[in-house]
Amino acid sequence: MSRTVLLRRRVRSVATPERVGEALRFLVTGGAAYLADLLVFNVLLFTGTGSAPAKVVSSVIAIAVAFVGSRYYTWRDRRSEHPVREYAMFLLLSVVAAGLQLLCLVITHYGLGWTSPLVDNLSSNVVGMAIATVFRFLTFRSLVFPDRSAATGS
């Protein structure tokens, strides 16, 4: 069997309608959180707040938006009866993801000395966001909102 055929079969097995829908819902939820993050970060940045504190505040707000969207929209069928545990795990993993974004900002702003608002936005809100998004999807899906149907036999 050719590699192309094997690749097509693998893509079909991963890109099921359920997974595509899940990914699209994740992107919608993430988009809302991203817009909140971007808006708050730039309002704070352009009103005199330092880059790192502005990123911390905007990340906290974005995490709250993302949790509500994830629990009630993206993975609404995977909610557990333990919302406190879900929130704690979500918060922990979100802080790690926000830390990845902040790390990108700190490296460029303080480490490399690239201090313009444009570079701050590119490093934190483009490069950092891309890295953090992959991390979030994989960890939220598997650790916060795992598929419980296999465990319950449904």
Long-range contacts (C-beta under 8 A, 24 or more apart in sequence): 22-74, 22-75, 22-141, 23-137, 25-73, 25-74, 25-75, 26-70, 26-74, 26-137, 26-140, 28-69, 28-73, 28-74, 29-66, 29-69, 29-70, 29-73, 29-74, 30-66, 30-69, 30-133, 30-136, 32-65, 32-66, 32-69, 33-62, 33-63, 33-65, 33-66, 33-69, 34-62, 34-125, 34-129, 36-61, 36-62, 36-65, 37-61, 37-62, 37-125, 38-121, 38-125, 41-121, 41-124, 41-125, 42-117, 42-121, 45-117, 45-120, 46-117, 51-105, 51-109, 51-115, 51-120, 52-102, 52-105, 52-106, 52-109, 55-98, 55-101, 55-102, 55-105, 55-124, 56-98, 56-102, 59-94, 59-98, 59-101, 59-102, 62-98, 63-90, 63-91, 63-94, 63-95, 63-98, 66-90, 66-94, 66-136, 67-91, 67-94, 70-140, 70-144, 70-145, 71-145, 74-145, 75-140, 75-141, 75-144, 75-145, 78-145, 78-146, 78-147, 78-148, 79-145, 80-148, 86-144, 86-145, 89-143, 89-144, 90-140, 90-144, 93-135, 93-136, 93-139, 93-140, 93-143, 93-144, 94-136, 96-135, 97-132, 97-135, 97-136, 97-139, 98-132, 100-128, 100-131, 100-132, 100-135, 101-125, 101-128, 101-129, 101-131, 101-132, 102-128, 103-128, 104-128, 104-131
